[in-house]
Amino acid sequence: MKMIFLWATCLVVITGCNAPQENHDQIENGGTKIENKSENSNFYGTYEGTLPAADCEGIKTTLTLNKDKTYILRSEYIGEGEKSATFESKGHYNLINGNLIELSLTSSNEKSYYKILDGSKLMLSDKEGSINQGILSEHYILKKEIFYKMSMSYM
């Protein structure tokens, strides 16, 4: 199940990303603009969201970034029966160019990347910091826990 998630993530990132952007990016989806600023000194915390998946209803993802450059990534596959599973990984992260977080899994050489969009959002990206700008791009965003819970309470 974990390999399916990794392959699906790689496929989406490779097929849906454009060339690397400068320090100030904008993603436009249905009139929504999200600015990316490279001056991100307060990105520590917990981010949550549900990433799309090909073989289940989605992957509820929680990423906690600690000040000591460690992280915990929890992925819960939402579905019925065998499709439902939870994985947790821990490791260290690096901040690249002030706006790209590189997660390194402790038990292997696997890496994943998240681009800082602002102080309250991260977006799944590739190692160059390219992000999906297609129609599903808003589904690859993790929101900082305090902002995520506030927005869910208004629904």
Secondary structure, DSSP 8 states (H G I E B T S, - for coil): -HHHHHHHHHHHHHHHB-S---SSEEEEETTEEEEE-S--S---EEEEEEE--SSSSEEEEEEEE-TTSEEEEEEEEESSGGG-EEEEEEEEEEEETTTEEEEEETTSS-EEEEEEEETTEEEEE-TT--BB-STTGGGGEEEEHHHHHHHHHT-
